[in-house]
Amino acid sequence: MGGSSNTNTSSGGGGNDKDDERGSPSAEKPSFKEGERVLAYHGPLLYEAKVQKTENKEDEWRYYVHYLGWNKSWDEWVVNERLLKLTEENIHKQQELEKTQVSDKSIKSGRSTQHKPKGSNDAKADKEDAKILFKGKKRKSQLGGTEDKERKSSNSLFMSHFPSTLKKQLVDDWEFVTQLGKLVNLPRSPTVDDILKKYLEHRAKKDNKINDSYAEILKGLRCYFDNALPAMLLYKKERQQYSEEVKGDVSPSTVYGAEHLLRLFVKLPELLASVNLEEDALNKLQQKLLDILKFLQKNQSSFFLSAYDGGSKGTDGVKSK
């Protein structure tokens, strides 16, 4: 979903607008009722959700929400500050936040690096599917309701297979940055570029050949990562660090590592939902992406940091405690 974990994720770009009808904490009664449809921050974006349960804990109301259209594994307890009333104004706010995502123009810039498919007919088909996915080709608006539901179900299946240890990694990632004010020291080693190259080598050894469809997917992931990082994969506290580390022609994939790459995989259900692919082709792509996740899980101890050392800085350049 958001550019972070599925549990207790803060509003990376939420701000403190006075007019967004955000729920105000009250020890006397909850701001939102059970069964009420709301908008909930998850990372920098807003998602439609439904309040399942309410709870007053230490004079603070909490709400157990289900994100509509998402697998139940994403259900979580959130506080008042994470929720907004479902009003026209807040729906507009949701749409404005979504506009910060990767534009078609930025995706188009990565097309020139992609090569024409070679090999067998099956390999050609797989590779073309990969190209369509990472070019970000939009789904036709006249898709029937049944097919749309099938896609949602397929994307939910993808997230349900998200390795649990990597979900825990996302939770830790969120806590280090948003709660402890700690950042990943940059540049990382291995970088995203290094990890994707290692995975391609891993597949080549396993298949006894260079798999063109996997190579195409990895190119697409790298392109998406470079364009998506500043738009949807950073918390507020990380933005200054980004501006300091990524300058000129430097690609984020040569600076950042597994921690931020994993956030991209959380966004993949949104990206998968917008491409024009047959259900069978979409499932094949998801299987390949899950295989990459398994590779990250297998190498979790060497790819990911166990603790973050860098301190976040405020707008005045002073590190926060």
N, C-alpha and C positions, 0 to 999 in steps of 0.2 A: 504494500500500500504506500505509506509515506516513505521518505528516504531514510528510514530508521527502523527500529524494532517494532514488533507487534504488541509489546507490553509497555504500558506507562510511558508513551512517547510524548514529548512536549511539543508545543506548537512552534516549529522552527521559524515560521514567518508570520505568526499570528498577530503580533503587535498588541496594542492596548487601545483600540478604537473605542470611543465612548458611545458611538451610535450603532454598534453591531449587536446590541441586545444580548450581550454575553450574560450568562447566569451569574447572579451575585450571591456569594456565600451567605447562608443564614442558618443559624443553629436551630431556629424555631421550625422552619418548614423547608422542604427541598425546592429548588428553583425549577426543577423538571420532574414530571410525574412518570410513574411506571406506564409503559405503553406509548409514551409521547415520542414522536419523530422529531429528531434534532439534526443539527450539523455538528460534527465532532472533528476537532483538529487531530490529525495523525501525521507527524512530521510537519512540513510546511503547508500542507493542503487540508482542505475541508472535505469530509465525506458524510453522506447522509447515513444516519444511524437511528436505532430505536432503543430507548431506555428499557431495559429488562427488569432491573432491580435498583432500589435506592437503599442507602445505608448512611447513618450518622455515626461517624467515628471520631472521637475526641473533638466534638463540637464542629465537625466539618462534614458536609454532605458529600458522598461519593455516589457514582452512578455506574452500574454495570451495563455496558452498551454492546449492541450487535450492529456491525457495519452491514447495511443492506447490500445484498449481492455478493457478499464475501463469506468465506468459510467460517464456521463457528470458532475455529482455532484463533481467529483474530479478536474474538470477544474479550473485553477487558474492563477493569475498573478505572474510571477517570474522575477528576475533580471538576468543580464548577468552571474553572478557567479554560477547560478543554472543550466546553460545549457552547453552542449558540442556538437561539430560537430559530425555527424554520420559517423565516420570513422572506419576502421578496428581496429586501435589502441585503440580507445575509446570503441568499442564493446568488445574488449579483457579486458579492464579495468572494464566494466560492469560485465563480467563473473567472473573476479577475486573477485569483491565485493560480488557477489552472493555465492561464495564458503565459505564465512564466516558464512553462515547460518548453522543451526543445521545439523550436519552430521547424516547419518544413524546409525553410531555407537553410538552416544549419545542418539538417540531415542531408540535404542535397549536396552540400559541400564535400561530403564523404564518398559520393558515388564514383568519382573519377578514379579512386584508388582500387575499385573492385574490378576483377578480371572476368572475361567471358568464360563460361563453364566449359570444361573439357572432360573427356572420359565417356563412360557408359551412359545410356539413357537414364537409368535410375540415379546415377550420380548427378547428371544434369538437372533432373527434377528437384533433387534435394537442394542443390546449390541455388537454383532459381528461387525455391521457397525461402532460403536463407536471405537472398537478396531482397525479396519482397518484404520480409519481416523488418530488416534493418534499414530499408529505404523509408519505412514509415508510411507505406501506401495505405490510404484511408479505406475503411470498409464502406461499401455502398449503403446509402441511407435507406434503401428500400428492402433491407434484410428483414425477413419475417420474424415474428416474435419467437417462434420455436427455435430458429437458428440462433437468435440472439441469446436465448436461455441456455442453449447447448454450449455456446462460447463461454458464458459465465460459469457454467458447470465445469467446463474444461479448465478454465483459469483457476477456479477454486481447487481443482484437483492438483494443479501444479503447486499451489501454496500448501496444500495438505501434505505434500511430499517433501516440503522444505525441511532439511535435516534439523532435528531438535537442538543439537549442539551449536548449530549456526544461529538458530533463533536466540539461544542464550548469549551468543556472541553479540548479537544486535542489541540485546538488553544492556549488556555491559558497556557497549559502545555509547548508547544513549546516556547511561548513568555517568560515565567518565566525563563526557562533554557538557551535558546540561546540568547535572547535579554537583559535580566536583570541580567543574571549570578546567578540566585537563584536556589537552589536545594531543593528537598524534604528532610526534616530531617528524618534520619533513626535511629532506626527501626521505621516503621510505625505501627499505630494501627487504624483500624484493618489491619492485614497483608493479603496477598493474600490467605494464608491458611485459615484464619478466614473467609474471604468473601466466599470462596467456600463451607466451612462447613455451613455457614449461609444459603447459597442458597439451599443446599441439605436439610436442615431442613425445609426451606420454601416449597420446592417441596413435602416433606413427609407430611406436614400438608395439602397441597392443594390436594394431591392425596390419602391421608389416608393410605399411604404405602411408603416404601423405593423403589424408582424407580431405578432398576439396570442399565438401559441404561444411565440415568442421572449421576449416581454414576461413571460409567465408563468414561463418557465424562469429568467429573470433575477431575478424576485421570489423564486423558490424558492432560487436560489443565495445571494441576500443573506440570506435567513432562515437557511439552513443555516450560512452563514459566521458569522453573529452567535452562533448557538448552539453551533457546533462549535469555534470558536476556543479558548475556555478548556478544553474537554474533550479535544481531540485534535490541535490544530494548533500548540501551543507546545512549545518545548524548556524544560527546567527553568530554564535561565538567563534565560528571558524572562518567567517568571511574575510576578516582582516588578514588572517594568515594566508588565505588563498591569494589575495591581492599582492602580498609580499613575495610569495613563492612562485606564482605563475605569471610571468611577464613575457612580453614579446611573442616569439614563436614557440615558447615552451608548451608542450602538451601535458595536461594534467596526468595522463596515463604514465608519464615518465617521472612523476613526482609523488603521486599518491599510491597507496598499496591496497592490500586485501580488505582493510576495514571499510574503505569507501566503495570498493568494487562490490562488496556484499550488499551495500545499500541500493545499488543499481538493480540487483536481482529482486529486491522487494518491489521495485517499480515495474518489473516486467509484466505482471498481469495487466496493467493499464496499457502498456505498449502492445502486448499481444492482442488485446481486445480491439485495437484500432486498425489491424492489418487485414487485407483482403486475401484470405487463405481458406482453402477447404478444410473441413474439420480434421480429416486424416492427416493432411500436411501440417496443420497446426500441432497436432498431437506428436508428430515426429520431431518437430522443432522443440517442443517442450521436453521430450525425452533427452534430446541432446543438451539442452540447457541444464536439466537436472543432473546429467552426467558431469557437467562442469562443476556444479555445486558439490557433488560427491568428491570430486578431486580437491576442492577447497577444504572440505571436511577432513579428508584423509591427511592433508598437509596443514591442518589447522594450527598445530603447535609451532610450525616453522614460518607460516605465512602471516599469522596474526600476532599482535602484541598482547601480552597478558595484563599490561598496565600502561597507561598514558602518562608521560612525564611533562609534556609541554603545558605551560599555563596559558589560559586565554587572556586576550587583551581587550580592554574597553576602547571606546572611540578616542580616548586621550592617550592611548598607547601604553597605559599602565596595566600591568598584569593584575587580574582579579584573583582574589583568594578563594 
